[in-house]
Amino acid sequence: MRTQAGGQDLIESTERSKRALVVAVLVASLGYFVDIYDLLLFSIVRIPSLLSLGLKDQEVTNAGIFLLNMQMIGLLVGGIVWGILGDKKGRLYVLFGSIFLYSIANIANGFVHSVESYAFWRFVAGFGLAGELGAGITLVAEIMPKEKRGYATTIIASVGISGAVVGYFIAQYFDWRTCFYIGGALGLSLLLLRIGVAESGMFGKVKDADVRRGDFLSLFNKARFFKYMRCIIIGIPLWFVVGILITLSPEFGKVLGVQGEVSAGAAVACSYAGLVFGDIAGGLLSQYLKSRIKVVYTYLFLSMITISAYFFLHNLSLFAFYTVCTVLGFSVGYWVIFMTIATEQFGTNVRATVTTTVPNIVRGSVVPLSLLLLYLKGLFNGSLINAGITVAVFSLGVAFWALGYMQETFHKDLDYLEE
């Protein structure tokens, strides 16, 4: 009888563990879906929203870059704050706290009537958006068997990134203010799933241990700092493509002689459709090769080819240009691998800090990249193409350099601490 009871308890425990895994992956995936929807929604509605506020011509471009930078600064600041909280308070605290904040901010964005209030709420939204992905990836990576981590993070990324595509189609049928309301409502609805998600067991052990958690400054000793910076640098080409080439595709389209008016929303949707398939392919390829590093090398070489095509193929039809945007998105579809590498590089007591700050610093890199683009445009006598090519060469060059020093982490056991 005891043996039967023990066997039944084991079966029930296994079933509970499976359900916990499924729910954690589901919430992280849907949270990232809303995260990407909200993050890219501004790029999709940038021009119509600013036109409705009374801006014209060059004012739209200048204000758009300013608002994008405010959002990205919010991501940068929020990444640090939420990352520290993730190691001090727990992965779930950050996962649902960030979802709540960015949902409220996006609803508020629907009520703005000036560039100043728009900028404030893009900063708050960016701050909120900074926490969800890092907390979700950290939670799932810590509860999944190490041989299957890549599958789980691939699901999260592929479901999440499709939020940009959905955002584009919603923007075709609704006013830009309503689009923000929808994003906020989707986020708040996710809070209903909170009761079904369990905290990471690794964090539970660390929480009760006498160890410093969430110490952001501890990442700045020599050995950790260079490892931390390499994690950031390998992601820069991805956000150069998304934050510069795709977001400013209407401006690039004009100087490239695209035959028709380029829609930023359509370019975002096409590139993120490519990213979905790129992330799926990258995640599966890493499982097949049992290597993260080899996959990132593959994607960096592919992105070098597609970025060149973006700049050097002139006078394309709209369809051909959007096709280039789709392939460009696929070529930088290593976001899931990039995030997984960052998660696997550090111990449990600073893992959430790293996993949350790294992608948001990469996202925030759009700020210096866009400023560099504008500076170089002036230096090259107003040539947006020459400026873009220079920034592209820089982004890819530093990424190849950093990747050459990265440690392979595919088989790494994550149950350890940073001393």
C-alpha positions in Angstrom: 0.0 0.0 0.0 2.8 2.4 0.9 4.5 1.6 -2.4 1.3 2.4 -4.3 0.8 5.6 -2.4 4.4 6.7 -3.0 4.1 5.9 -6.7 0.8 7.9 -6.9 2.5 10.9 -5.1 5.4 10.7 -7.6 3.0 10.7 -10.5 1.1 13.6 -9.1 4.3 15.5 -8.4 5.5 14.9 -12.0 2.2 16.1 -13.4 2.3 19.3 -11.3 5.9 19.9 -12.5 4.8 19.5 -16.1 1.8 21.8 -15.6 4.1 24.4 -13.9 6.5 24.2 -16.9 3.7 24.6 -19.4 2.1 27.6 -17.5 5.5 29.3 -17.1 6.3 29.0 -20.8 2.7 30.1 -21.7 2.8 33.3 -19.5 6.3 34.2 -20.6 5.3 33.7 -24.2 2.1 35.8 -24.0 3.9 38.4 -21.9 6.6 38.8 -24.5 3.8 38.9 -27.2 2.3 41.9 -25.5 5.7 43.3 -24.8 6.7 43.3 -28.5 3.2 44.5 -29.6 3.6 47.5 -27.3 7.3 48.1 -28.0 6.9 48.1 -31.8 3.5 49.8 -31.8 5.1 53.2 -31.7 7.2 52.4 -34.8 4.0 51.3 -36.5 1.9 54.4 -35.6 4.7 56.9 -35.4 3.8 58.9 -38.5 0.0 58.9 -38.2 0.1 59.7 -34.5 2.5 62.6 -34.9 0.6 64.0 -37.9 -2.6 63.9 -35.7 -0.8 66.0 -33.1 -0.2 68.7 -35.8 3.4 68.0 -36.7 4.6 68.2 -40.3 7.4 66.9 -42.6 10.8 67.1 -40.8 9.1 67.7 -37.5 7.7 64.2 -37.7 11.1 62.6 -38.2 12.8 64.7 -35.5 10.0 64.1 -32.9 9.9 60.4 -33.9 13.6 60.0 -33.1 13.1 61.9 -29.8 10.2 59.7 -28.8 12.0 56.5 -29.8 15.0 57.6 -27.7 12.8 58.4 -24.7 11.3 54.9 -25.0 14.7 53.3 -25.2 16.1 55.3 -22.3 13.1 54.0 -20.3 14.1 50.5 -21.3 17.7 51.1 -20.3 16.8 52.5 -16.8 14.0 49.9 -16.3 16.3 47.0 -17.3 18.7 47.8 -14.4 15.9 48.4 -11.9 13.8 45.3 -12.8 16.9 43.2 -13.1 18.0 43.9 -9.6 14.5 43.4 -8.3 14.4 40.0 -10.1 17.3 38.7 -8.1 16.2 40.4 -4.8 12.4 39.9 -4.9 12.0 37.1 -7.4 11.3 36.3 -11.0 7.5 36.4 -10.7 7.6 39.8 -8.9 9.2 41.4 -11.9 7.3 39.4 -14.5 3.9 40.6 -13.4 5.0 44.0 -12.0 6.4 45.0 -15.4 3.3 43.7 -17.2 1.1 45.9 -15.0 3.2 49.0 -15.4 3.6 48.9 -19.2 -0.1 48.1 -19.6 -1.1 51.2 -17.6 1.4 53.3 -19.5 0.2 52.2 -22.9 -3.4 53.0 -22.0 -2.2 56.5 -20.9 -0.4 56.8 -24.2 -3.8 56.7 -25.9 -4.8 60.0 -24.2 -1.8 62.2 -25.1 -2.2 65.5 -26.9 1.3 66.8 -27.0 4.8 65.5 -27.9 5.9 66.2 -24.2 3.2 64.0 -22.7 3.8 61.4 -25.5 7.5 61.3 -24.5 6.7 60.9 -20.8 4.5 57.9 -21.3 6.8 56.3 -23.9 9.5 56.6 -21.2 7.2 55.0 -18.6 6.1 52.3 -21.0 9.7 51.6 -21.9 10.6 51.3 -18.2 7.8 48.8 -17.7 8.6 46.8 -20.9 12.1 46.4 -19.7 11.3 43.7 -17.1 9.0 41.2 -18.7 11.3 39.4 -21.1 14.3 39.0 -18.8 12.2 37.7 -15.9 10.3 35.3 -18.2 13.5 33.9 -19.8 15.3 33.6 -16.5 12.3 31.8 -14.9 11.9 29.3 -17.8 15.6 28.7 -18.1 15.9 27.8 -14.4 13.0 25.4 -14.3 13.6 23.6 -17.7 16.0 20.7 -18.1 19.2 22.0 -19.6 18.9 19.8 -22.7 15.5 21.4 -23.5 16.1 25.1 -22.6 16.6 26.0 -26.2 13.1 24.6 -27.1 11.4 26.6 -24.4 13.1 29.9 -25.2 12.4 29.3 -28.9 8.7 29.0 -28.1 8.8 32.2 -26.1 10.6 34.2 -28.8 8.5 32.9 -31.7 5.2 33.6 -30.0 6.3 36.9 -28.6 7.8 38.4 -31.7 4.6 37.7 -33.6 3.1 40.5 -31.5 4.6 43.0 -33.9 2.8 41.4 -36.8 -0.5 41.4 -34.9 0.2 45.1 -34.0 0.5 46.0 -37.7 -2.8 44.4 -38.6 -4.6 45.9 -35.7 -3.2 49.3 -36.7 -4.8 48.8 -40.1 -8.3 48.7 -38.6 -8.1 50.9 -35.6 -7.1 54.5 -34.7 -3.6 54.8 -33.2 -5.1 55.7 -29.8 -7.3 52.6 -29.8 -4.2 50.5 -30.7 -2.6 51.7 -27.4 -5.7 50.9 -25.5 -5.8 47.4 -26.9 -2.2 46.8 -25.9 -2.8 47.9 -22.4 -5.9 45.7 -22.1 -4.0 42.7 -23.4 -1.3 43.2 -20.8 -3.8 43.6 -17.9 -5.6 40.4 -18.9 -2.3 38.5 -18.5 -2.4 39.3 -14.8 -5.3 36.8 -14.5 -2.8 34.0 -15.1 -0.6 35.0 -12.2 -2.1 32.4 -9.8 -0.9 29.5 -12.0 2.8 30.3 -12.2 5.3 29.0 -9.6 8.6 30.7 -8.7 11.9 29.2 -9.8 13.3 26.6 -7.4 16.8 27.9 -7.9 15.8 31.3 -6.8 14.1 29.8 -3.8 17.3 28.2 -2.6 19.3 31.4 -3.2 16.7 33.5 -1.4 17.2 31.5 1.8 21.0 31.5 1.4 23.5 34.0 2.9 24.5 35.5 -0.4 24.3 38.9 -2.1 21.6 38.9 -4.7 21.0 41.4 -7.5 24.3 43.2 -7.0 24.5 45.1 -10.3 27.9 46.6 -9.4 29.4 43.1 -8.9 29.2 42.8 -12.7 31.9 45.4 -13.0 34.9 43.5 -11.7 37.3 42.7 -14.5 36.4 39.2 -15.4 32.6 39.6 -15.2 32.6 43.0 -16.9 34.1 41.8 -20.1 31.9 38.8 -20.2 28.9 41.0 -19.5 29.9 43.5 -22.3 30.3 40.7 -24.8 26.8 39.5 -24.1 25.5 43.0 -24.9 27.7 43.7 -28.0 26.7 40.6 -29.9 23.1 41.8 -29.9 23.8 45.3 -31.3 23.3 44.4 -35.0 19.9 43.1 -34.3 18.6 46.4 -32.9 20.5 48.4 -35.5 18.3 46.6 -38.0 15.1 46.9 -36.1 15.6 50.3 -34.5 17.3 52.1 -37.4 16.8 50.4 -40.8 13.2 49.2 -40.2 11.9 52.1 -38.0 13.3 54.7 -40.4 12.4 52.7 -43.5 10.1 55.4 -44.9 13.1 57.8 -44.8 15.5 55.2 -46.2 12.9 54.2 -48.8 12.8 57.7 -50.3 16.6 58.0 -50.8 16.8 54.4 -52.1 14.3 55.2 -54.8 11.6 52.7 -53.7 8.7 52.9 -56.1 5.9 53.9 -53.8 5.5 55.2 -50.2 7.1 52.9 -47.6 4.9 52.3 -44.6 6.9 51.9 -41.4 4.1 49.6 -40.0 4.3 47.3 -43.0 8.1 47.2 -42.8 7.9 46.4 -39.1 5.4 43.6 -39.7 7.5 42.1 -42.6 10.7 42.2 -40.6 9.1 40.7 -37.5 7.5 38.0 -39.6 11.0 37.2 -40.7 12.2 37.3 -37.1 9.6 34.8 -36.0 10.9 32.2 -38.5 14.5 33.2 -37.9 14.1 32.6 -34.1 12.4 29.3 -34.7 15.1 28.2 -37.1 17.9 29.5 -34.8 16.5 27.8 -31.7 16.1 24.4 -33.5 19.5 24.8 -35.2 21.2 25.3 -31.8 19.5 22.2 -30.4 20.7 20.3 -33.5 24.3 21.6 -33.4 24.3 21.7 -29.6 25.9 25.1 -29.8 24.7 28.7 -29.3 27.9 30.3 -30.7 27.9 28.6 -34.1 24.3 29.7 -34.6 25.1 33.4 -33.8 28.1 33.3 -36.3 25.7 31.9 -38.9 23.2 34.7 -38.4 25.8 37.5 -38.3 27.2 36.4 -41.7 23.7 36.2 -43.0 22.8 39.7 -41.7 25.9 41.1 -43.3 24.6 39.9 -46.7 21.1 41.2 -46.2 22.1 44.6 -44.8 24.2 45.0 -47.9 21.2 44.2 -50.0 19.1 46.8 -48.2 21.6 49.5 -49.0 22.7 48.6 -52.5 19.4 47.5 -54.2 17.9 50.7 -55.5 14.7 51.6 -57.3 12.9 48.5 -55.9 9.1 48.1 -56.0 7.3 48.2 -52.7 6.8 44.5 -52.8 10.5 43.8 -53.4 11.5 46.3 -50.6 9.2 44.6 -48.1 10.6 41.3 -49.2 14.1 42.6 -48.3 12.7 43.7 -44.9 11.4 40.2 -44.3 14.7 38.5 -45.2 16.5 41.2 -43.1 14.3 40.2 -40.2 15.1 36.6 -40.6 18.8 37.3 -40.8 18.8 38.9 -37.3 16.6 36.2 -35.9 19.1 35.2 -33.2 17.3 37.1 -30.4 16.3 33.9 -28.6 19.9 32.6 -28.8 21.3 35.9 -27.7 19.0 36.0 -24.7 19.7 32.3 -23.8 23.5 32.9 -24.0 23.2 35.9 -21.5 21.1 33.8 -19.2 23.6 30.9 -19.2 26.7 33.0 -18.6 26.1 34.0 -15.0 25.1 32.5 -11.6 21.7 32.4 -10.0 22.3 35.3 -7.6 22.8 37.8 -10.5 21.1 35.9 -13.4 17.9 38.0 -13.5 20.0 41.2 -13.3 22.0 40.1 -16.3 19.2 38.6 -18.4 17.0 41.7 -17.9 19.7 44.4 -18.3 21.5 42.9 -21.3 18.6 43.0 -23.8 17.5 46.4 -22.6 20.9 47.9 -23.0 21.0 46.4 -26.5 17.5 48.0 -27.2 18.9 51.2 -25.6 21.8 51.1 -28.0 19.4 52.6 -30.6 19.9 55.9 -28.8 23.7 56.3 -29.5 23.3 54.5 -32.9 20.6 57.0 -34.0 22.7 59.9 -32.7 25.7 58.5 -34.6 23.6 58.1 -37.7 22.5 61.8 -37.5 26.1 63.0 -36.9 27.5 60.9 -39.8 24.7 62.1 -42.0 25.9 65.7 -41.5 29.5 64.6 -41.9 28.6 62.9 -45.3 26.9 66.0 -46.6 23.4 64.8 -45.8 23.9 61.2 -47.2 21.6 59.0 -45.1 22.9 55.9 -47.0 26.6 56.5 -46.4 25.8 57.2 -42.7 23.7 54.0 -42.4 26.4 51.9 -44.1 29.1 53.2 -41.7 26.9 52.5 -38.6 26.2 49.0 -40.0 29.9 48.2 -40.5 30.6 49.3 -36.9 27.7 47.3 -35.4 28.6 44.1 -37.2 32.4 44.6 -36.6 32.1 44.8 -32.8 29.6 41.9 -32.7 32.0 39.6 -34.6 34.8 40.7 -32.3 32.8 40.0 -29.1 31.5 36.6 -30.3 35.1 35.5 -30.8 35.6 35.6 -27.0 32.3 34.1 -25.9 32.1 30.8 -23.9 29.9 28.0 -25.2 27.1 27.3 -22.7 24.8 24.8 -24.3 25.3 22.1 -21.8 25.9 24.4 -18.8 24.3 23.6 -15.4 22.7 26.8 -14.1 22.5 25.8 -10.5 25.5 27.8 -9.2 26.3 31.1 -7.7 28.6 34.0 -8.6 31.2 34.4 -5.7 
